[in-house]
Amino acid sequence: MGNSFRPQPLPAYYPDNKTPVSEDLLEVGLLVAFGMIAFSFFIIVPGIRGMERLWAFVRVAVALWVGAVILVSNFGYGWYTGTLCTRTQYKGYTGSGFPQEIQAEVGLHVGLRGINITLLERKAGDNCPGLEELHDYKPPFPNETINYNEQFWWANPWAQGRLGFGRFAGRLNQEFRAAEARGMPYPILWVSEYFTLDGEQIRWGRKFRIAGWYTHQALWLAFATYLVSMLVFIFAIRLGAYWMLCTGLVMLLGSFAFAIIVQNDPPIKIPFSDGILVPDFGWSWYLVLFTAIAVIALSLIVLALEFFLPRSAAAIFHHSVVEEDDFFQVEEDETVEAEGYGVASRGSGRGRTTRRGVSRYRKTQRRPRSTQRARGGSQRLKEEVALEEIPHKE
């Protein structure tokens, strides 16, 4: 009975179910990792009492947000993006003797380590700006799912390589030649070919590769200063704010470096039959830019709060005032010792100079009254009272 519906008495064999890649696994993994850490912290927030609950939530949220932005933007493909709905030739040989066109959405997504090109066929009823005749469109390949997501790298190694597509060419040029050999759709090859050119003023691939190199180095430096700031905040608020300020400045430098280096004359424009694909700055660039500005602003606020309201800053960062007694203001007190036992220090004469540490938080405390209180209350005596020994009665 087990072999009744099988062509031969062997285990059932199921072919591969090839599905298009819709998300970057590395980006999803980073988001899931930070999401798990955030969830682990937030489930214990209700157990914290008072205003400390709010400050703990803010500290954890800001810290995880900055770290996630640095890593996700570093590996993301949203620095320079653009999409276009157009009619385009799908492949060279269709069996009908002439090329057949499809109506699809072509996307270009540039990251710091390479480019990502998408091709998605738009069928009747889909909303695709720029195609007015989409409701009358009949797919020329009804039995084929046209949904491509191809990646071309120029990183590892970060070298331009020689002209051409040989063994000494750059990595992107070699991957382009491999895509031609595999028979990739024409729109994907058409877009990627613009990044293989390197001559005269047509150096888009070189510009994006150099911009990606400097920007990804800046983001790694920002991630290092971010980790240092998280550790230093545990011990010293002011030093932690300085390191966080460095993080924001490095992130801002990375976003500016990318925006300046990618500028080319003429700018990259990829023509199609129904329009021109013109990419522009994407979500990764804007995310790093605005996060850097926010980090700089928060660092300056923390520095001002720590300078003018140190007790409030200590409460926000869950620092004990007693722990902050390590920050001293120096007072000098000259004490004279008994004759014959004094040791001269800082000058001639008997006696020594002692240094007494006074906490800067203690300056804000109310000083004891110098006047005597009414009856029934404690008094501050001007002179010390000699202690007398009480005789023991047997």
N, C-alpha and C positions, 0 to 999 in steps of 0.2 A: 504493500500500500504506500510506503514511503517513497518509492521510486515511480509511482504511476504517472505523474505529470512531469517527469524530467526526461530530457533527451537521452541521458545516459546515467547509469547508477553511480553518480559522483556527488559530492557536496555541491550545494547550490552556489553559483557564482554570480555576483552582482557587479555590473560595471561601475566605474567611478562616476560619481555625481558631481560634475564640474559646475561650480557656482562662482559668480563674479565676486571679487573682493570689494566690499562696500566700505570697510573701515580699516584704518591702520592699526594693526595689532599692538604695536609698541605704544601708540598714543592711548589706546584703550587700557592697556596694562598699567600705564602710569596713572591714569585717572582712577582706575579701580584701586590701586595701591594707596593713593592719597585719600580716596573715599573711605577705605577701610580704617585708616588711621583716624580720620575725622569722626567716623561713626563710633570708634572705640572711645574717643574722648568725650563725645557729646552725650553718650549714654550715662556717664557719671556726673555730668553737669548738674542734674536735678539734686544730687546729694550734697552739693555745696551750699552753704547757708549765706544769707545776706547778699550784699552787693558784690561779694567775691564771686558769686555765680556769674554775674554779668561780665566782670573783668576777665574771668577765666575763659568764658566763651569768646570774647573779643580777641584775647591773646592767641588762642588756638586757631581761630578762624583766619586771622591775618597771617599767622606763621604758615599755615598749610596753603593758603591761597598764593602767597609769594613763591613758595617752593614749587607748587604745581605749575604756576605760570612759567617759571624759568625752564623746567624740564620739558613740559609739553610743547612750548614754543621752540625749544632747541631741536626737538625731533619732529616737529610738525611740518606740514606742507601748506601752510597758509600765509606765507610771507608776501607772495606776489601771485595773484589769482585772476582768472577771467574765464567766462563761459560765453558760448554763442550757439544759438539754434540755427541750423542751416541745412540745406540739401547738399549732399556730398557723395562722391563715389565711395563704395564700400570696399571692394577688392577688385583686382585686375581681371581675373578669369571667372566668369559666372556660368559658362556653358551655353549661353544664349547668343554668343557672337558679338555682343556689345556690352559695355559697362552699365550697370544698373545703379541708380542713386537711391540713397535712403535719406530720410529726414531724421536728424539726430541732434543731440546736444553735445557739443565738444567743449571740454574743459581743460584748462591749463592751471596747474597748481605747483608753484615753485617753493621749495624749501631751502634749508641751508646746506643740505647734502645731495640734492638732486631735484628732479622734476617728476611730476605725476600727471599723466594725461588720461583723461576719461572720455569714453565714447558711449553714449546711451541713446538707443533708438526711441524716438517719440512716436507713439501710435495715436490713432483717432481718439479724441477726448482728452488728450494730455495738454496741459497748459505749457506752451513753449513760445515765449515772446519772439517776434520776428518772423514767424511762419503763419501766414494767414490761411493757407490752404491745407491745414493739418487735418481738418475734419474729412477731407476727401482723399486722404492718403491711404494707399493700400501697400502693406509691406511686401517688398519683392522677395523676401526670404521668410515666409510664414513659419517654417519649421526650425528657425534658428533664432536664438536669443542673443541680441546684439547689446552687450553690456560689458565693456572693457575698462580695465583700470591698470594701466601699465606704468611702471616706474623705471626711470633712467637715472643712474647715479654718476656723480663726478667726484665723490669722496672716496677715500681709502684706496689708492693714494690721492691726495689733493694736488694733482699735477695736471698741467695743460696737455702735455704730450706733444708729439709731432703732428703735423698736418696729415690728413688722410684717415684711414681706418685700419691700419696695420697693427702689428704687435706692439709697436712703440707709440701708438696714438693714445689719446686720453681714454679714460674708462667710459665716458659717455659715448664717444665715437665708436668704440668697440661694441658697446651694447646696442647702438643704433644699427650697426651692420648685422649683429646677431638677430635683431628684430626683423630686419629685411629677410634674412634667411628663413625665419619661422613663418613668414607670410602675415605679418601684422596688418591690420586694416590701413588703408591709405590715409585717413585723417590723423591717425596716431603717428605714422611715419612723417607726414607733412609737417606736423607741429614740432616733433623732435628734431627734424633736420635743421631747423633754424638755430638750434643750440650747438650744432656741429660746425658751423661756419666760423672762421676765424681769420679775417683779413680786412684790410682797409678800415672802415668804420663799422663793419658788421662783426662785432665781437660780443654778442649777447651772452653766449655761453661762458666766455672768459670773465665778463663783468659779474655775473651771478655767482660763479665759482669763487672769485676773490671776495665778494661781499659775504658769501656764506662762511668762508674761512674765518674772517675777522669777527663776524657776528657770533659764530658759535664759540670762538675763544673767549669773547667778552661774556657770554652767558655762562660758560663754565667758571670763569672768575667770579661772576656774580653769585653763582651757586655756592662757591667756596666761602665768600664773605657772608653769605646768608647763614650757612651752618655755624660759622664763628660767632655771628651776632646772636643766634639762638642760645649758644652756650654761655656767652658773656652776660646776657641779660639775667642769667640766674644769679650772678654775683654782683654785677655793677650795672646800674641802669644807664649811666652816662656813657660808659664805654660801649655798651650794647647799642645805644642810639648812634654812636659814631660809626660802628660797623654796619648798621642798617642803612645809614646815610651813604656809605661807600657802595653798598649793594644797589641802591637806587641810582647812583651816579653811573655805575658801570653798566647797568641795564639801559639807561638813557644813552650812554655812549655807543652801545651795540646797535640800538635802533637807528641812531643818527648815522652810524657808519654804513649800515645797510642801505639807507635811503640815499646816501651820497654816492656810494660806489656803483650802484646799479644804474645810475643815470648814463644814458648813451645817446649819441646823436648820429643817426636817427633812432628813436625809441622803437622797441619791438612791436610790430603789428603783423598779424598773420591773416592774410586775406582768404576768404571763402566765397562761394558763389552767392550767398545771401547776406554777406556782411563781412566785417573785419573783426577778428578777435584781438582786443586790446586789453591786456592784463594791467592790473593796478595793485597797490598795496592791499594786502589781505588782513584777515583777522589776527594772525599771529603778530604782525608788525604793530597793529594798533593795540593789541593786548599788552605787549611788552612796553610800549610807549606810555600808556596810561597807568599801568602798574608801577612803572619807574617813577612817574610824577607823584603818584599816591604814596609810595614808599618814602620819597624825599620829604613830602609834606608831613607824614606821620613822624619821621625822625626828628624834624625840626620842632614839632609840637611836643614830643617827649623830652627833648633837650630843654625847651622853655619851661615845661612843667617841672622837670627835675631841678631847675635852677631857682624858680620862684616859689614853687610849692613842693618841697621835697617830701613832706609827709603824704601828700596826695599821690605823688608818684610811687612812693613805697607801697601804698595801699593797692594801687592798680596792678603793680607787678608782684604783689604778695611778698614783699620784703619786710622783715621785722626791723623796727627802729633800733633794736639792740644790735642787730647785725651790721647796721650802718655806722656803728661807733668806730669802725676802722678808719673813717675819714675824720681826721683831727684838725683842729685849729690849735696852733701852738701858743701856749702861754708860758712865760718865764717867771719863775718864782725864786728869789734869792733867799736861801735858808742858811742861817749861821749855826754851826755846830759848836759843840763844847770845845773848850781850849785843849789843844793837844790831839784832837781827833779829826779836825777838819782837813780836807784835801783841796788844794787850790784848783779851780777849774775856770777856764775862759778868763784869764786875767790873774793879777796878783791879789794876795790877801787870803785870809782864811774863809772857808765856806765853799759851797758848790752851787751850781745852777741846775735846778731840776726842771724837767719839761712835763707839763701836766696836760693830758689830752682831754679836750672837751668836745663832745659830739655837736655837730651843727644842728641836729634836731633838738638838742637840749636847750639851745638858745631861745627857742620859741616857747619853752615852758615858763610858767609863772614863777617868779622868784618868791622866796619866803618873805613874809612881812618882817620889817625891822622893828616894829612897835610891839609892845606887849599887849596881849589880848585881855579882855575882861575876865572877871572871876569865873572860875569853872572851866576855863579854856587853857590850852597849853601856852607856855610862854617861851620866848626866845631870850635866854639870858645872855647878858653881855660878858659875864665872867664865868669861868668854869667853876663848878662846885666840887670841892674836895670830897673824896669818898672816905668815909670812916668805917673802920672795922667794928662790927657789932659783936660784943662779947657773947660767948656761948654760955648759957646757964645750964648747970647740971641739975 
